Amino acid sequence: MSEEAVQNNEEVEEGAPAWVVTFGDLMSLLLCFFVLLLSFSEMDKAKYKNVAGSLKKAFGVQRKQPFFESPKGMKMIAKDFDQELIPTKERLEFIATQEKEAMGEELKKEIELSFKDIKDSIHITAGEDQITISLMGEAAFAVGKANIKKQSKPLIKTIGVFLNKIDGDIVIAGHTDNIPVIGGQYKSNLKLSIARAATVAEFLISESSVEPERIATMGFGEYRPKESNDTKDGRRKNRRVEIILENRPLKKTTEEKGKDELSTQNSPL
């Protein structure tokens, strides 16, 4: 029998060799691995959401862990993360309030350091809705007068610098105790409180360059006491001018405003 006939009678195994199957599996795994790396490197939020959702279903329930910063180097949000992590109007307002309260505390410290002699005559309250700066009457004004005392002008000017850092309407409200005004230019506590509020407003506009359209003035006279007028200390606390700043976001810098304008111009809408 010839050698060729012997070769044709050999049994040949069906299908691909075993090493080919193993090699194919390895290549498939490597391909999946590099596709996953590519999806991360592009930093595409939509792709990352889909990948994160798929991984969650593949490996089990993803534990919810609230956080307030994206992973370092990646600005991405997973598909099923808490909705609290998405910036909302309420969340932004909360952040602005926290920043404003911090600025109110900074103003307190600055006043305590710079105006040690009259720091007890000013009270600052940084709340959720507004910041209230109360100037005690005897510190800023003479009895029955609406002219600001010389020693109080630097303090009010410092307050004006602070007001220029934050957006929001400013209400300046004058208050008095219930002791009747006798003689002088103003015939009632109501008129005196209005005049004092107007004087502070004019000073902030002229000396601290506060925008006039932000300011409103009003006078309440003796009709909104903070403490009882039956005691000397209570009447002292009632004689005050309040500078009230409504809760608004911090002012944007010129650079931030320029970015916003450029974004608006490039918007397709």
Secondary structure, 3 states (H helix, E strand, C coil): CCHHHHHHCCCCCCCCCHHHHHHHHHHHHHHHHHHHHHHHHCCCHHHHHHHHHHHHHHHCCCCCCCCCCCCCCCCCCCCCCCHHHCCCHHHHHHHHHHHHHHHHHHHHHHHHHHCCCCHHHEEEEECCCEEEEEEEHHHHECCCCCCECHHHHHHHHHHHHHHCCECCCEEEEEECCCCCCCCCCCCCHHHHHHHHHHHHHHHHHHHCCCCHHHEEEEEEECCCCCCCCCCHHHHHHHCEEEEEEECCCECCCHHHHHHHHHHHHHCCC
